[in-house]
Amino acid sequence: IVAESILANLPKENILPIYSYLMQQNSILQGLSLGINKNSILISTIMFDQYLKREYGARILKDLIDKANYYDELLIRDFGAIDYD
């Protein structure tokens, strides 16, 4: 089971700092990962259905939503990412 949220779009210029930040955060995040697809910055998780229990799934999805709210604002404010409409 894959869940993802688009956080923002890459800025037009000076994208190296945002790439570095995403990689740094991926070494810290547990159960989630930040990535880029085309021009969009995403946060995602993969849950294997054979191991999925209600409590675990609910916790991971809540974490995804909470982190998405945190990272979208931070990326726009600190790195010039473009708000995703």
Secondary structure, DSSP 8 states (H G I E B T S, - for coil): -EEEEEEEE--SS--HHHHHHHHHHHTT-SS-EEEEETTEEEEEEE--GGG--HHHHHHHHHHHHHHHHHHHHHHHHHH--EE--
